[in-house]
Amino acid sequence: MVCLHSTALKLYLAPHRTIQNMYYSDYLQLDKILGAQALESDKVEHHAHDEMLFIIIHQSYELWFKQILFEVDSVHAIMSQPAINDNSPEMLKVERRLSRVVEIMRVLVHKIDILETMTPLDFLDFRDLLRPASGFQSIQFKILEAKLGLKMEHRHGQEYYTSQLREQDKQQIVDLSKQSTLLELLNAWLERMPLLEDGKMMDQGSEPSFWDAYREAYQASLSEGERQNIERFDELFMSQNNTIGSLSERARRAALFILLYRDYPLLQNPFRIINLCLEVDELLATWRWRHMNMVHRMIGTRVGTGGSTGKGYLREAALKHYVFAEFAELNSFMMERRQLPTLKPELERLLGFQR
């Protein structure tokens, strides 16, 4: 018995002793991190003071990209499940982790303010030493774009997009193109929302169906200059055409319904998830525009170190590389709360968690 107690005591104390012996710099491996800033300008004996800032800013970007990918991968895993309970803790995790991604992206945009404390002449002190390296070769950022849902055929400069990458990095992008994206998983999630089927709950009895009633009210809400919107509404929501864009008609209907009736408790978390996707898109676009303007300020119209057209390429990418633009377009088909069709009492009870 003494031997058993002694063994149990050792097993109990072992993890506590390990924790007590952990040292801050060892845990964070600071020797590796703080020793990873090798200035190219020092190697040629022409010290450029601002190169240290340039390296640290970009290293910190890559660390934050790693965290963003960690969060996005966890969201992928949750939303890849065959069945998702919208009232489960799992969907709350999706919302919280996407919220974290948004906050990290705000930090990434702010880092440009720090980088812009470097003047064009400060940059020129070491710029030529970087060729042909470029932020365009950030494989983590390209992986993030792919996992969110930016398809190769939708990228600006497709022939150039992977041309500067090593072969193993190119292969990662090719492999990712065969996997489900977050946008595709969101589409599948919206398609299977049980309350939004054109069945008993959405049937208005002797009255027009919900979507017929909504179409009529929406058309009446349009100004003279917006009359063409009804044609687009019919194309997206009434045509049963699933070949338009990345979202199916069923998913678009579900998403629009969520945006319209977001105040009901059952729809608040789904609304936040859709809205967070829009924030991700907005912050990515903001980061690209800030990057573009910084490049213009630093090198004018010169070619980038990676061989791109510099500002010109960044401008076109910023305009074209929206992932969740179809969610943003849904806001074109909304109207005032007071004009919304009245829902059936039993549907209202379900959306409000009432029995």
Contacts in CASP RR format, 6 or more apart in sequence:
PFRMAT RR
TARGET T0000
AUTHOR 0000-0000-0000
METHOD contacts of the structure
MODEL  1
MVCLHSTALKLYLAPHRTIQNMYYSDYLQLDKILGAQALESDKVEHHAHD
EMLFIIIHQSYELWFKQILFEVDSVHAIMSQPAINDNSPEMLKVERRLSR
VVEIMRVLVHKIDILETMTPLDFLDFRDLLRPASGFQSIQFKILEAKLGL
KMEHRHGQEYYTSQLREQDKQQIVDLSKQSTLLELLNAWLERMPLLEDGK
MMDQGSEPSFWDAYREAYQASLSEGERQNIERFDELFMSQNNTIGSLSER
ARRAALFILLYRDYPLLQNPFRIINLCLEVDELLATWRWRHMNMVHRMIG
TRVGTGGSTGKGYLREAALKHYVFAEFAELNSFMMERRQLPTLKPELERL
LGFQR
24 30 0 8 1.000
25 31 0 8 1.000
36 59 0 8 1.000
37 52 0 8 1.000
37 55 0 8 1.000
37 56 0 8 1.000
37 59 0 8 1.000
39 47 0 8 1.000
39 48 0 8 1.000
39 51 0 8 1.000
39 52 0 8 1.000
39 55 0 8 1.000
39 126 0 8 1.000
40 51 0 8 1.000
40 126 0 8 1.000
40 129 0 8 1.000
40 130 0 8 1.000
41 47 0 8 1.000
41 48 0 8 1.000
41 51 0 8 1.000
41 125 0 8 1.000
41 126 0 8 1.000
41 129 0 8 1.000
44 129 0 8 1.000
46 125 0 8 1.000
48 122 0 8 1.000
48 125 0 8 1.000
48 126 0 8 1.000
49 122 0 8 1.000
49 125 0 8 1.000
50 118 0 8 1.000
50 122 0 8 1.000
50 123 0 8 1.000
50 125 0 8 1.000
50 126 0 8 1.000
51 125 0 8 1.000
51 126 0 8 1.000
53 114 0 8 1.000
53 115 0 8 1.000
53 117 0 8 1.000
53 118 0 8 1.000
54 115 0 8 1.000
54 118 0 8 1.000
54 123 0 8 1.000
54 126 0 8 1.000
57 111 0 8 1.000
57 114 0 8 1.000
57 115 0 8 1.000
58 135 0 8 1.000
60 111 0 8 1.000
61 108 0 8 1.000
61 111 0 8 1.000
61 138 0 8 1.000
62 138 0 8 1.000
62 140 0 8 1.000
64 104 0 8 1.000
64 107 0 8 1.000
64 108 0 8 1.000
65 138 0 8 1.000
65 140 0 8 1.000
65 141 0 8 1.000
65 144 0 8 1.000
66 140 0 8 1.000
67 104 0 8 1.000
68 101 0 8 1.000
68 104 0 8 1.000
68 105 0 8 1.000
68 144 0 8 1.000
69 140 0 8 1.000
69 143 0 8 1.000
69 144 0 8 1.000
69 147 0 8 1.000
71 97 0 8 1.000
71 98 0 8 1.000
71 100 0 8 1.000
71 101 0 8 1.000
72 97 0 8 1.000
72 101 0 8 1.000
72 144 0 8 1.000
72 147 0 8 1.000
72 148 0 8 1.000
72 182 0 8 1.000
73 147 0 8 1.000
74 93 0 8 1.000
74 97 0 8 1.000
75 93 0 8 1.000
75 94 0 8 1.000
75 97 0 8 1.000
75 98 0 8 1.000
75 182 0 8 1.000
76 147 0 8 1.000
76 180 0 8 1.000
76 182 0 8 1.000
76 185 0 8 1.000
78 84 0 8 1.000
78 90 0 8 1.000
78 91 0 8 1.000
78 93 0 8 1.000
78 94 0 8 1.000
79 94 0 8 1.000
79 182 0 8 1.000
79 185 0 8 1.000
79 186 0 8 1.000
79 188 0 8 1.000
79 189 0 8 1.000
80 180 0 8 1.000
80 185 0 8 1.000
81 90 0 8 1.000
84 90 0 8 1.000
84 91 0 8 1.000
84 189 0 8 1.000
84 192 0 8 1.000
85 91 0 8 1.000
86 193 0 8 1.000
86 266 0 8 1.000
86 269 0 8 1.000
86 270 0 8 1.000
87 266 0 8 1.000
91 269 0 8 1.000
91 270 0 8 1.000
91 273 0 8 1.000
92 269 0 8 1.000
94 273 0 8 1.000
95 269 0 8 1.000
95 272 0 8 1.000
95 273 0 8 1.000
95 276 0 8 1.000
98 273 0 8 1.000
98 276 0 8 1.000
98 277 0 8 1.000
98 280 0 8 1.000
99 272 0 8 1.000
99 276 0 8 1.000
101 276 0 8 1.000
101 280 0 8 1.000
102 276 0 8 1.000
102 279 0 8 1.000
102 280 0 8 1.000
102 283 0 8 1.000
105 280 0 8 1.000
105 283 0 8 1.000
105 284 0 8 1.000
105 287 0 8 1.000
106 283 0 8 1.000
108 283 0 8 1.000
108 287 0 8 1.000
109 283 0 8 1.000
109 286 0 8 1.000
109 287 0 8 1.000
109 290 0 8 1.000
112 287 0 8 1.000
112 290 0 8 1.000
112 291 0 8 1.000
112 294 0 8 1.000
115 294 0 8 1.000
116 294 0 8 1.000
116 297 0 8 1.000
118 298 0 8 1.000
120 297 0 8 1.000
120 298 0 8 1.000
120 299 0 8 1.000
123 298 0 8 1.000
123 299 0 8 1.000
127 299 0 8 1.000
127 305 0 8 1.000
130 305 0 8 1.000
131 305 0 8 1.000
131 306 0 8 1.000
132 164 0 8 1.000
132 305 0 8 1.000
132 306 0 8 1.000
132 307 0 8 1.000
133 305 0 8 1.000
133 306 0 8 1.000
134 164 0 8 1.000
134 304 0 8 1.000
134 305 0 8 1.000
134 306 0 8 1.000
134 307 0 8 1.000
134 308 0 8 1.000
135 141 0 8 1.000
135 306 0 8 1.000
136 164 0 8 1.000
136 306 0 8 1.000
136 308 0 8 1.000
137 164 0 8 1.000
137 165 0 8 1.000
137 169 0 8 1.000
137 306 0 8 1.000
139 165 0 8 1.000
139 169 0 8 1.000
139 172 0 8 1.000
139 173 0 8 1.000
142 161 0 8 1.000
142 162 0 8 1.000
142 165 0 8 1.000
142 169 0 8 1.000
142 173 0 8 1.000
143 172 0 8 1.000
143 173 0 8 1.000
143 176 0 8 1.000
145 321 0 8 1.000
145 323 0 8 1.000
146 173 0 8 1.000
146 176 0 8 1.000
146 177 0 8 1.000
146 181 0 8 1.000
147 176 0 8 1.000
147 179 0 8 1.000
147 181 0 8 1.000
147 182 0 8 1.000
148 181 0 8 1.000
148 182 0 8 1.000
148 183 0 8 1.000
148 280 0 8 1.000
148 323 0 8 1.000
148 324 0 8 1.000
149 181 0 8 1.000
149 182 0 8 1.000
149 183 0 8 1.000
149 184 0 8 1.000
149 246 0 8 1.000
149 323 0 8 1.000
150 321 0 8 1.000
150 323 0 8 1.000
151 177 0 8 1.000
151 181 0 8 1.000
152 158 0 8 1.000
152 161 0 8 1.000
152 173 0 8 1.000
152 177 0 8 1.000
154 320 0 8 1.000
154 321 0 8 1.000
155 161 0 8 1.000
155 317 0 8 1.000
155 320 0 8 1.000
155 321 0 8 1.000
156 313 0 8 1.000
156 316 0 8 1.000
156 317 0 8 1.000
156 319 0 8 1.000
156 320 0 8 1.000
156 321 0 8 1.000
157 313 0 8 1.000
157 316 0 8 1.000
160 308 0 8 1.000
160 313 0 8 1.000
162 169 0 8 1.000
162 170 0 8 1.000
162 173 0 8 1.000
164 306 0 8 1.000
164 307 0 8 1.000
165 173 0 8 1.000
182 277 0 8 1.000
182 323 0 8 1.000
183 246 0 8 1.000
183 323 0 8 1.000
183 324 0 8 1.000
184 246 0 8 1.000
186 251 0 8 1.000
186 273 0 8 1.000
186 274 0 8 1.000
186 277 0 8 1.000
187 246 0 8 1.000
187 247 0 8 1.000
187 248 0 8 1.000
187 251 0 8 1.000
188 251 0 8 1.000
190 247 0 8 1.000
190 250 0 8 1.000
190 251 0 8 1.000
190 252 0 8 1.000
190 254 0 8 1.000
190 255 0 8 1.000
190 258 0 8 1.000
191 248 0 8 1.000
191 250 0 8 1.000
191 251 0 8 1.000
191 254 0 8 1.000
193 254 0 8 1.000
193 270 0 8 1.000
195 201 0 8 1.000
195 266 0 8 1.000
195 347 0 8 1.000
195 350 0 8 1.000
195 351 0 8 1.000
196 202 0 8 1.000
196 253 0 8 1.000
196 254 0 8 1.000
196 257 0 8 1.000
198 209 0 8 1.000
198 210 0 8 1.000
198 211 0 8 1.000
201 344 0 8 1.000
201 346 0 8 1.000
201 347 0 8 1.000
201 350 0 8 1.000
202 209 0 8 1.000
202 210 0 8 1.000
202 211 0 8 1.000
202 347 0 8 1.000
203 209 0 8 1.000
203 210 0 8 1.000
203 344 0 8 1.000
204 210 0 8 1.000
204 213 0 8 1.000
204 341 0 8 1.000
204 344 0 8 1.000
207 213 0 8 1.000
208 216 0 8 1.000
210 341 0 8 1.000
210 343 0 8 1.000
211 237 0 8 1.000
211 238 0 8 1.000
211 253 0 8 1.000
213 341 0 8 1.000
214 340 0 8 1.000
214 341 0 8 1.000
215 230 0 8 1.000
215 233 0 8 1.000
215 234 0 8 1.000
215 237 0 8 1.000
215 238 0 8 1.000
217 335 0 8 1.000
217 339 0 8 1.000
217 340 0 8 1.000
217 341 0 8 1.000
218 230 0 8 1.000
218 233 0 8 1.000
218 333 0 8 1.000
218 335 0 8 1.000
219 230 0 8 1.000
219 233 0 8 1.000
220 339 0 8 1.000
221 335 0 8 1.000
221 336 0 8 1.000
221 339 0 8 1.000
222 229 0 8 1.000
222 230 0 8 1.000
229 332 0 8 1.000
229 333 0 8 1.000
232 332 0 8 1.000
232 333 0 8 1.000
233 333 0 8 1.000
235 241 0 8 1.000
235 244 0 8 1.000
236 244 0 8 1.000
236 249 0 8 1.000
236 252 0 8 1.000
236 329 0 8 1.000
236 333 0 8 1.000
237 249 0 8 1.000
237 252 0 8 1.000
237 253 0 8 1.000
237 256 0 8 1.000
237 333 0 8 1.000
239 249 0 8 1.000
240 249 0 8 1.000
241 249 0 8 1.000
242 248 0 8 1.000
242 249 0 8 1.000
242 250 0 8 1.000
245 326 0 8 1.000
246 326 0 8 1.000
247 255 0 8 1.000
247 326 0 8 1.000
252 326 0 8 1.000
252 330 0 8 1.000
255 274 0 8 1.000
255 327 0 8 1.000
255 330 0 8 1.000
256 330 0 8 1.000
256 333 0 8 1.000
256 334 0 8 1.000
257 267 0 8 1.000
258 267 0 8 1.000
258 270 0 8 1.000
258 271 0 8 1.000
258 274 0 8 1.000
259 271 0 8 1.000
259 274 0 8 1.000
259 330 0 8 1.000
259 331 0 8 1.000
259 334 0 8 1.000
260 334 0 8 1.000
260 340 0 8 1.000
261 267 0 8 1.000
261 340 0 8 1.000
261 343 0 8 1.000
261 351 0 8 1.000
262 268 0 8 1.000
262 271 0 8 1.000
264 348 0 8 1.000
264 351 0 8 1.000
264 352 0 8 1.000
265 351 0 8 1.000
265 352 0 8 1.000
265 353 0 8 1.000
266 350 0 8 1.000
266 351 0 8 1.000
266 352 0 8 1.000
266 353 0 8 1.000
267 351 0 8 1.000
274 327 0 8 1.000
277 323 0 8 1.000
277 324 0 8 1.000
277 327 0 8 1.000
278 324 0 8 1.000
278 327 0 8 1.000
278 328 0 8 1.000
280 323 0 8 1.000
280 324 0 8 1.000
281 322 0 8 1.000
281 323 0 8 1.000
281 324 0 8 1.000
281 325 0 8 1.000
281 328 0 8 1.000
284 321 0 8 1.000
284 323 0 8 1.000
285 318 0 8 1.000
285 321 0 8 1.000
285 322 0 8 1.000
288 314 0 8 1.000
288 317 0 8 1.000
288 318 0 8 1.000
288 321 0 8 1.000
289 318 0 8 1.000
291 314 0 8 1.000
292 311 0 8 1.000
292 312 0 8 1.000
292 314 0 8 1.000
292 315 0 8 1.000
292 318 0 8 1.000
295 304 0 8 1.000
295 310 0 8 1.000
295 311 0 8 1.000
295 314 0 8 1.000
296 311 0 8 1.000
299 310 0 8 1.000
300 311 0 8 1.000
301 310 0 8 1.000
301 311 0 8 1.000
302 310 0 8 1.000
303 309 0 8 1.000
303 310 0 8 1.000
304 310 0 8 1.000
308 314 0 8 1.000
322 328 0 8 1.000
343 351 0 8 1.000
348 354 0 8 1.000
349 355 0 8 1.000
END
